[in-house]
Amino acid sequence: MLKQWTLLLVLSCTTLGACSSSHNKVSTSSDPTYTTVKQSIEAKQLPFVKRPFPTYADGRWIGNAICYGPHRDGQAPGADSPSREELLEDLNIMSRHWRMLRMYSSVGPAEEVLQIIHDEAIDMKVVVGAWIGTEAHVDENGKIIERFPQAVIDNHKEVETAIRLANAYPDIVTAITVGNETQVSQSFHKVRTPVLINYIRQVRARTKVPVSTSDVYTFWNSTRSKAIADEVDYIVTHIYAMWNQQPLDNALAWTQAQYRAGLDQYPDHFFVLGEAGWATVKHDEGEQARLITGQAGETEQQRFYQEFIAWTTENRIPNFYFEAFDENWKGSEHPNEVEKHWGLYNTDRTPKQAIKNLITQ
């Protein structure tokens, strides 16, 4: 059980470390009625030497990787989890095509996934995620108007677990992403920038792997991302042509343009294309109908996947295609909810056309 400590609420330096160049932590109490896990300001490591993101293993390119959500029908994060046998089945399926996968949370199945890879000697590397949720709501002036103590506890557990797993499986865990789409304006789990920076620094101070956070291209391609860009070893950008009213004929060209814009913004950073994909089903009502004008379908997904992988392979652009398997727990209950249908495999692990074509070749 996590011990109860006083939360540090005052972040006196806007970038959380301008006050110190050492690794010493500063901890104060600004609200004795607000108790949760111990939080402290982590100073930025100086000199800051970027750790390289690995795209080769045993001399082979592994940069064409895959996003992996392990929960099947009837399962969901925080509820029922997949069994060891189900996880092993997934890993055996994915290892036919990819040698690196990305997970979004360190708490839950991630540890067993790593243990299975180790025990079964599966040729797979893992980028571990630490899921970071909203700890406070702020008004238009940045003043905190509501706090969520349980989120602080959950975030602390995610960070601590990610650190532990990276150190326990150094030959498997190749990197860590702290937070997923927490800075973009439309995020449902927005996190204040200083809070995210502090978590990034905590992870980086206690591991040897490269550390970053993942977010949408509109964030990274703007100057407001600089405070975070200065804290990470690599940049993880999400680029979805389908969500941005792009027809299939223009999808790859548009993706390439957004990727180049990010490189122009941060020419000295190493970019990883953390998510890109094409859904096979979409809802014909509401926001999805408005924002997604491209045709959904297995034929369309196959074309996008083939064109995307040809581009990333030729240019050695590390990427995590979204995603391995459909996830029916996501989004609304409507069966055509697009969030359920990005997988290259169905929820029952049967291959869709894009993968079936690869299997038969």
Residue, then its C-alpha position, 0 to 999 in steps of 0.5 A: m500500500l502506498k504511504q500517505w505523504t504531503l503533496l508538493l503543490v507549489l512549483s516555484c520554477t516554471t520549468l521545474g529545475a531552473c532553481s537547481s542543477s543538481h539531482n537534489k529534490v526539494s519537498t515542501s508542504s503548501d496545503p496540510t489538508y491535502t495529503t496523498v503520495k509524496q511529490s517532489i521537484e526533480a531538478k533537470q539533469l545537467p548537462f542534458v545529454k540525449r539518450p538515443f532511441p534504439t531503432y536497430a537490434d542485432g544489426r537489424w532495423i526494428g523501427n517499423a513497430i506496433c501499438y498494443g492494447p491487450h484488452r479483449d472483449g469483456q476486458a478493460p483497463g481497471a477491470d478484467s485483464p487478459s490471461r497469461e495465455e492470451l498475452l502469449e498468443d498476442l505476442n506470438i502473433m505480433s512477433r511474426h511481423w514486428r520486433m518492437l511494441r508500444m504499451y500505454s500503461s505500466v500498471g496492469p498487463a505490462e509487467e506480465v508481457l515483459q515477463i512472458i517475453h523474457d521467459e519465452a525468449i520472444d524476439m520483441k522489444v517494448v516501449v513502456g508507457a506511464w499513463i498520466g491523468t488529470e490531477a487538477h482543473v485550472d481556470e482561464n488564468g491558470k489558477i487551480i479550481e479543483r484537485f483530484p487526489q486519486a489521480v496523483i496516487d495513480n500517476h505516482k504508481e504509473v511512474e514508479t512502476a515504469i521505472r521499476l520495469a525498465n530497470a528489471y528488464p533492461d534487455i527488453v524495455t528500450a524506452i519510456t513514454v510518460g503521458n499520452e496526449t496530455q498537452v493537446s487542447q482536446s485532451f480528456h486527460k490534460v495535465r499541467t505542463p510543469v507537472l508532466i515535466n516533473y514526472i519526465r524528470q523523475v523517470r529519467a533520473r532513475t532509469k538509463v533508457p530514453v524518456s519522452t512523452s507522446d502527443v498530437y502533431t499540432f502540439w509538437n509543431s507549435t512553439r508552445s511545446k518547447a518547454i517539454a521538448d527541452e526535457v525529452d530524449y526523443i519526440v513522439t508525435h501522433i499523426y492521423a490523416m483520417w481524423n483530419q478530413q483527409p481522403l485516402d488519396n492524400a493521406l500519406a502526403w498529408t502525413q509526410a507534411q505534418y512529420r516534416a513540419g515537426l522536424d522543421q520545428y525541432p531539427d535537433h530532435f529525434f522524431v518517432l511517429g508514435e501513432a498513425g493508422w486507418a480505421t476499418v469502421k466508423h460511425d456515420e453520425g456526430e463528430q466522427a461523421r464530421l471529422i472523418t471524411g475518408q472511407a473506412g474499410e479493410t481495403e482502405q486500411q490495407r492501402f494506407y498501411q502498405e504506403f505508410i510502411a513503404w515510406t517509413t522503411e525507405n526513409r528509416i522513420p521509426n514508427f508505431y503503427f496504430e494498432a495491432f488489435d481492435e479494442n471493443w472496450k473503447g469509445s461509445e457502446h455503438p458497434n461502429e464507434v471508430e475507436k474500436h476499429w483501428g486494429l490490423y487484427n479483429t478482437d478475436r485475433t483473426p487478421k484483417q485484409a492488410i495483414k492477411n495479405l502479408i501472411t499469404q505473400 
